[in-house]
Amino acid sequence: MHAWIRNAWERKGIGGKALWLSLLPASYLYGLMVQIRNLFFSHGWVRTSALEKPVISIGNLTVGGTGKTPSCLWLARELNERGFKVGILSRGYPRKESLPLIIGVGANGLPPSQLRDEASAAGDEPSMMARLYNQTVGVGKDRYQTAVELLRKHDVDVFILDDGYQHRRLNRDVDLLLLGHDSNGGMLPSGPFREPRRALRRADYFLLTGRQEEWQALLPEDGKARCFVGTLRGVALVGFESGRWKEYPLSVLHGSKILAVTGIADPSEFYRVIGEWEGDVIDALPFPDHHSYSSRDWQEISRLARNAEIVLTTEKDILKLIAFPFARGKLFALRVAMTVENGERLVQCIVEKIRDKMRALRTA
């Protein structure tokens, strides 16, 4: 996330306030278009598609930074443990190719250049979910056609629709809405919201990953009973050695001189975890979200890394960075996981919805 747009959204300083004011007319127009679109979907005036498998959507109201991908992985793992075969559907931003792409699981044995090229072709987050977390992932703009293609190649019981709250062309059985640190309701481009806050009413369940008190005051009357709290926590470091991924304890960070390299929307949680383990960030290189690293970027990273013991990045960034030469044992990714308070109850509610859908399909 560029600092200047964040300053405008938070109306910081004279420059931020001036930019916010200049963007307000575009926000009013954008908000009107979104409301008209939602009206068409709510009244059934836009054709939608339904899959013959349960679909669980995980999304948010804002751009970036609420923990959607870790939440998808958390739910996929919980469903896997209960015997469900899960397929994850993703747009694959910033992928431009429209045809569906299915990514297999696992990465051991694949050369770094192939991992980087795949992350570029499919999107870094889908590639990360498949290669580092052994999930079956379908990538494509048309999520229905992507699901059909995925079913041709894999046996799937349930689909998780990643970043799916606004993708209303595909019917879903559960909408899990993540609510993060942005709660003021400012619409794009003068604010981070993709939809007005009244769109909260479409959600079946809420997962609060930031600003809990503010969001709980904005939820529908019965929303608190459907509300859960999620927190990102660091679980390990990940490195790539001899063609294989290997985990290391977070204690490696303690007292280490760290160059932090990030290509994510909001790196605040990344730095928070480093601070918890008393890592010493001597320099930082923040790149835009989904950044594609060039040789020039690698040269800049290498120059700053001379005084660092560790180059620490994110899991979706390391898939692109391992194609460049780094000293052995120097490049690591911070592995984080979503933890959900009373998550067993949320999973059980979702499982009941899945089984209801399966029963309905069998009797149809």
N, C-alpha and C positions, 0 to 999 in steps of 0.2 A: 504494500500500500504506500503510495507516494505521500510524503509528509505534508505537501501543500494541500492535497484534497482532504486529508484527515484534519488539518487546521481549519479548513472551511466547514467541515461537518461539525466540528466542535466549537466553531466561531472563536478561534483563538487569535488574539491580536487584531490590529487594524486590517492587515492584509487578509486574514482569514474571514473576518466579518464582511469585508468588501466583496470577496469572492463568493461567499454564501449568498449575499444579496443579489449578485449578478446572475446566479444560477437558479434563483427562486422561480422565475417565469417558466423555465424549462421543467422544473419539478412539478409545477401545477399542471402543465400539459401532460407530462408523463403519468402523473397520478390519475388524471382523467381517463387516459387511454387504458390504464390498468383496471380501473373500475368498470369501464365498458366491457373489456375482455372478460372479467370475472362475471359480469351480468350475463353475458352470452353463455358461458359455461354453466352457471347456476340454473338457467332456464332451459338448458338442453338445446340451445340454438346452434351449438358447435358440435360436430360429430366427434365422439370419443371411441376408443378401442378398449376391449376387455380381453384379458388373457384367461386361459383355462387353468390357471394356477393362481394361488394367492399372491398379492402384491403388497408389500409394506414400504411406504414412502418415508424417507428421512430427509428433512429439509429445514429451511429457515426462512425468515422474512427479510434478511439483510444480505449484503455481499460479504463473503469471507468471514473467517475467524470465529465460528461457533462450535467447531469440533464435529462437523458432519462425517468426515471420513473415519475418525476414530470411533464414532458412534455406529457407523455401518459395520465396522470390523467387530465391535463389541457384540452387536446383535447377531451378526453372522456366526460368530463363535458360539454364542449361547444357543442358537438354533441348531448348529452342527452337533453340539453336545447332546441335544435332545433327539438326534437321529434324522434331522431334516437336511436334505441336499439343497444348498443355497446357491442361487445365481445372483450376482450383483449387476445392476444395469446403470451405466454411467454415460453422461454426455461426452466426457473426455476432453474438457476444456484444456488448452486452446486448440484442440484438434479441428482441422478444417475439412478433412475427408468425411463424406456423408455416408458411405457404405459401412455396414456393421463390421466390427472386428472383434473376434473372440480370442481372449488371452488365456492360455493354459496356466497351470499352477506350477510353482517351483522355479528356482533360478540357478540351482547348483549345476555347474558344468557349462553354463552359457558364458561366452566371452563378454567382457565389459562393454565393448563397442556395440554388441547386439542389444544389451540391456538399455544402453543410452538411446539407440535408434528406435527401439520399441517404445520407450517412454516418450520420445518425440512424436511417434506415429499414433500412439494410442492415448497419450496424456499421461502425465507423471503419476497422478493419483490412482487411476485404474491399474497401471503397470505395477505400482507399489503394492496394491491390494492382492494382485495375482502372484507376483514374484516373491514378495517378502512374507505374505500371510497365507499363501496357498488357497486363495479364493478363486472361484470361477467367475470371470468378469466379461460382460458384453459391453462393447463401447459403440455408441452411435447416436446421431441426432434424433432419429426416430426410435424411441425406446421400445415401441411395440414390435417393429420389424427386427430390432436387435434381439429381443426376447425370443421371437420365432426362430431366428438363426441360431441362437444359443441352444434352444431345445432340440434343434436338429443334430447337434453335436454332443450334448451332455444331458444327463438325467437330472432334472431339477424339480424339487417339490415346492419351493417358494422363492419369489424374487424380492430382492431389496432394491428399491429405486433410490439411488444416491442423488441427493440434491433435487428431490422430486416434488417439492411443495407447489412450485409454479408450473410443473409439467402436467397440466390437467387433461391433456389429450389421451393419457393412459389412465384407465380406471384403477383405483387402488382400494384395498380392503381396510387398511389402517394408515392414518397420517400421524406420524410422530414429528412434532415441530420443536426444533431447538431454538432456544431464546438465550442470546449471549449478552455481551457487554454494551451493545447499542440498544437503547430503549426509547429514545426521544421521538421516534416516528418520522423523522425527516426523510422525504422521498428523494430518490435519485433525480438529478445529479447533486443537489445541494445537501443531501443526506444519504445514509447507507441503505435505506429501506427500498426493497423491490416491490413491496405491497404495503397498503395502509395497515395499521395495527388491527383494524376491524377483521382482517383476514384470520385472526386468531380463532374465530368461531368455527372455521372449517376443520380444525385439528381434533383428533381423537385423544391424543396424549401430548403432554408437554414435558420437555427435558430442559431444565434451567441450567445453563453453563456459565452464567454471569448475571449480576444485578438481580439477585433473587427477590429482594423486597420490592423493587420497582415493578418487576414483571408480575409478581403475585397480586399486586394491586390492580393490574390491568387485565387479568384473566377473567373469562366469563364466570358467572356466579357458581357454577358447578365445576369450575376449572381446577380448584385446589385438590379435589379428590382424584383428578387425572394428571396431577403434576408430580414430577420427579426431579431430583437434583443430580447433575453429573459433574464430575471433576476430572480433568486431565492430570495424570501423574506419570512421572518418569519411571520406566521399568528396567531399562538396560541401555548399553551402548551397542551398536552394531558395526562390524567391520567386514570387509571383503578380502579374503586371503586365499590364494591358491584356487581360485574359482569357486569358493564356498563362502557363505555367510556365517559369521560367528558372533555370538553375544559375549559382552564383557560387562562386569558389574559397574554400576554408576559410581562406585567409590573411586574409580579411575580419575574422575573429574576433580576430586578433592586436592586442592592446592596446585593443580595443573594450570600452566599458562595456555590460554585457549584463544584461537582465532575463530570467531563465530561467523559462519557463512549461511545465510538464509535466503530462500526464494519463496516466501509464504506471505499471506495477506497480513497477518498480525503475529509477529514473533514474540509478543510479551510473555506467553506461557513458556516458550522455549528458554528465554532468559531467566524466568522464575525458577525453572527446574535446575538450571546451572547454579543459580544462587543458593538453592536449597542444599546442594552438594558442595558448596564452597569452592566452585571453580573460579579461576581468575581470568576473566575476559579481558585480554590485553588489547584486542582490536576486534572490530566487527565490520562485515561487508553485507549489508542488507540489499538484496536484489528484489525486483518486482515478483509478484506471485507467478508461479509456473515459468520462471525464467529458464531460457535455453542457454546454457553456458558455452561461451566461445573460448578460443585459444587466448584471446586478450584477457578475458576474465580469469582464466587459469594462471596466466602470468602475474596478474595483480594479486591473486590469492597466494601464489608461491612467494611473491616478494614480501607480503605481510606475514607469511607463515614462518619466516626465518627465525623470528624471535618467539615463536609459539611451540609448545610441545605437542599440542593437539589441534587439528583443524576439525571443528565440530559443525555438523550440518544436520538437516532433517532427513527423514527416510526417503521422501520423494525426491530430494535434491541429490542424495548420494547415488541414486541410479544413473544420474547424468554426469556426476563428477568422477565416478570410478574409471571412466574411459581415459582420464588424464593421468599422467604419472605423478604419484605422490610417494614419499618415503614410506617404507614398510611400517605399519603400526602408527601412522600419523593421521589418517583420515577416518573419522567415525561419524555415525549418525546417532542422534538421540532418539531412542524408541520410547514413545508415550502410549498410554492406553487410557480409555475412558472407564471410569468407575461410576456406578450409578447407585445412589442410596436407595435401599429397598428395591433393587433392580430385579430381584426374583419375582416380585409381584407384577412389575411391568412386563417381564418376559412371559409370565403365565397369562396375562391378559392378551398379549399378542398371539400366543400359541392357541388360545381358545378361539380367536378370530380366524386363525389359519385353519383349524379343524372344522369350524363352522362352514368355511368356504369349501373345504374338501368334501364335506357331507353334502352340501348343496349341489356340487358338481356331479357327485355320484348318483344323486336322485333325479337330476335334470333329464 
